[in-house]
Amino acid sequence: MRRGWLGTIGGALAAATVLAVPMSAGAATAGASFKFSGGEKGSLKVPSCTINALGSQFDLHGKLSHRNASWVLTVDVSKPGTYKHFAVNGPIGSTSISLEQNGRIWEATSGTMTMGTTSGSLNVTMKPEDPGAGSRNVKVSGSWSGCNS
């Protein structure tokens, strides 16, 4: 009986030692960062991200230009890869990038996007989908890494 108790203490000490080891630098850089220029200006970041089989959605919160609001950047792809052509109002599974803020929507029309299994980058020009979004294009560039899949 005594051996089992000492084994339990030894196992707990080993577990505590493993938990005390600092995380790698790569783990601390997970998340996404995007820079906006043109019709909207500023930078927004998110501390964590998730990528699934059809892309990713980034909920960006903070001040961009003069609007302190929530922004949603959605990237839809059919498979990982590099894309230079984007569908506007395409079917599910088509390659598209959209930006939405309180019902205002912009869609990517040109640029490049690379989507991997846990990371990616984009540098695209987006045009307003409707008059409510204004008449000015928005340029979005950024990257994400360490995302959950």
N, C-alpha and C positions, 0 to 999 in steps of 0.2 A: 504494500500500500504506500509505503514511503517513497518508493521509486516512482510511482505514477505521479505523486504530488510534486516531486522535484522535476520530473519531466515536464509537467505543466508549467512550472515557474520558468524553466529553461526555455520552453517554447515561447512564453509570453515575453521574456527578455529579448529573444531573437526577433520577434515581431516588432517590439518597440524600437530595436536598433534599426530595422529596415525602414520603419516609418519616419525615423529621425533623419534619414538621408535626404538631402535637398533634391528637389526636382530638377531635371535637366533644363538648360536654357531654352531648348526647343519647345518644351511644354508651356513655358511662360509666354511665348509669342503667339499662341493660338488666338484666332479672331480675325477680324476684317477691318480694313481701313480704306475709305474712299474719298477722293478729292473731286469737288464739283467746280465747274467754271462755266462761263457763258450766262445763260438765263438765271441760274442759281449759283451762288459762290459759297465755298467753305469746305470743311473736312468733317467727316463723321466716322466714328469707329464703333465697333461692337466687340465685346470681350470673348464671345464664343460663337461658333457657327456649326451648322449641320448641313451635310450634303447628302441627297438621296439619289435614287436612280434617274430622276428626271430633273435634277438641278438643285437649286438652293434658293432660300428666301432670307434676306437680311433685314431685320427690323432695326432701323437706324433712328436713334433719338438724339435730339440736340438742336442747336441753332445752326441754320443754314441760310445764308443771305440775311434777310430781315425776318425770317419765319422761324420761330422756336416751336417746332412741331415734330410729330412722328413721321418718318419716311419709311416706305417699304420698297426695297430693291429686290426684284424677283428675276432669277436667271433660270430659264427652262432650256434643257438640252435633251437630245435623244440618247446620247452616250458621251463619255469623256472624249475630249479632243480640242482642236483649235478651230474657231469659227470666224468667218468674215462676212457672212450673209445672215440676215435675221428676218424672220417672218413677222409681219405686223398683223395682229389679229389672226394668227395662224392656229391650226388645230393643236390639241394637246399633244405633246411630244415634239412639236416643231421647235426650232431654235429661236428663242426670243429673250429680250431683256426689257423689263418695264420698271418704271419708277412711279410710285404713287404717293401723293400727300393730300390728305383730306379730299379725295375725289378727283384731284388733278392728276392726270396720267401722261407720262412721256414714254415713248417707245424707241428702242435703238434702231437706227437706220443704217449706220455705217460704223466701221472700226473693227477691232479684233477682240475676241474673248477666248481664253484657254480655260478649260474645266478639267481638273484631275479628280482623283477619288477623294482627296482630303484637302486640296488646295486649288487655287486658280487665280486668274487675273483678267482684267478687262480695261479697255481704253476705247470708249465708244461715244458717238454723238447721238443724242436722243432728240426727237422732235415731239412737240405736243400732239397728243391724240385728239384733243378737243379744245375748243376755244377757252374753256375754263382754266386750262393749264397755262394760258398766255400764248404769245406768239414767238417767243425766243427759244432757240435750241439750248440744251444743256449738255455739257461734256462731262462724262464721268470716267475717272480712271481709278484703279485701285487693285487690291489683291486680298486674298484670304488664305489662311494656312492653319494646319492643325485642327481642321474641322472633323467632327464626328461623322461617320458614314453609316 
